[in-house]
Amino acid sequence: MSIHPLLAELEKQIADNLEELRNLSDSNLPTSVIEPLQEHYSKIDAALIDAKNYLSNALARDHEAQAKNNG
């Protein structure tokens, strides 16, 4: 699997995570239920963003290395 599909999947997961957070905020659940779930989703979101940034940087380094080797 190349990096591009992984980046696309991470971006999708981040968007899905944000949608879940919005849905929680709009729900009628008690705050005692919502707050731990929001914290959970926030941690997941941070990990997904870190992974996306790592892969984006790896892709950029790979393109730089290929450009040096080709030119």
C-alpha positions as CSV (number, residue, x, y, z in Angstrom):
1,M,0.0,0.0,0.0
2,S,1.4,3.3,-0.9
3,I,1.4,6.4,1.3
4,H,-1.2,8.2,-0.7
5,P,-4.1,5.8,0.2
6,L,-2.9,5.9,3.8
7,L,-3.1,9.7,3.8
8,A,-6.5,9.6,2.3
9,E,-7.7,7.1,4.9
10,L,-6.3,9.2,7.7
11,E,-8.0,12.3,6.4
12,K,-11.3,10.4,6.2
13,Q,-10.8,9.1,9.8
14,I,-10.1,12.6,11.0
15,A,-13.2,14.0,9.3
16,D,-15.3,11.1,10.7
17,N,-13.9,11.7,14.2
18,L,-14.8,15.4,14.0
19,E,-18.3,14.5,12.8
20,E,-18.7,12.2,15.9
21,L,-17.6,15.0,18.1
22,R,-20.2,17.3,16.6
23,N,-22.9,14.7,17.0
24,L,-22.0,14.3,20.7
25,S,-22.3,18.0,21.2
26,D,-25.8,18.0,19.6
27,S,-26.9,14.9,21.5
28,N,-29.1,14.9,24.6
29,L,-26.7,12.8,26.6
30,P,-25.7,14.0,30.0
31,T,-22.5,16.0,30.4
32,S,-21.1,13.2,32.5
33,V,-21.2,10.9,29.4
34,I,-20.3,13.4,26.8
35,E,-17.1,14.8,28.4
36,P,-15.2,11.5,28.7
37,L,-16.2,10.7,25.1
38,Q,-15.0,14.1,23.9
39,E,-11.7,13.5,25.6
40,H,-11.4,10.1,24.0
41,Y,-12.2,11.5,20.5
42,S,-9.7,14.3,21.1
43,K,-6.9,11.9,21.8
44,I,-7.8,9.8,18.8
45,D,-7.9,13.0,16.6
46,A,-4.5,14.1,17.9
47,A,-3.0,10.6,17.1
48,L,-4.5,10.6,13.6
49,I,-3.2,14.1,12.9
50,D,0.3,13.1,14.1
51,A,0.2,10.0,11.9
52,K,-1.0,12.1,8.9
53,N,1.8,14.7,9.5
54,Y,4.4,11.9,9.8
55,L,3.3,10.3,6.5
56,S,3.1,13.7,4.7
57,N,6.6,14.5,5.8
58,A,7.8,11.0,4.7
59,L,6.2,11.5,1.3
60,A,7.9,15.0,1.0
61,R,11.3,13.5,1.9
62,D,10.8,10.8,-0.6
63,H,10.0,13.3,-3.4
64,E,13.0,15.3,-2.5
65,A,15.3,12.2,-2.6
66,Q,13.8,11.2,-6.0
67,A,14.4,14.7,-7.3
68,K,18.0,14.6,-6.2
69,N,18.5,11.2,-7.8
70,N,16.9,12.3,-11.0
71,G,18.4,15.6,-11.5
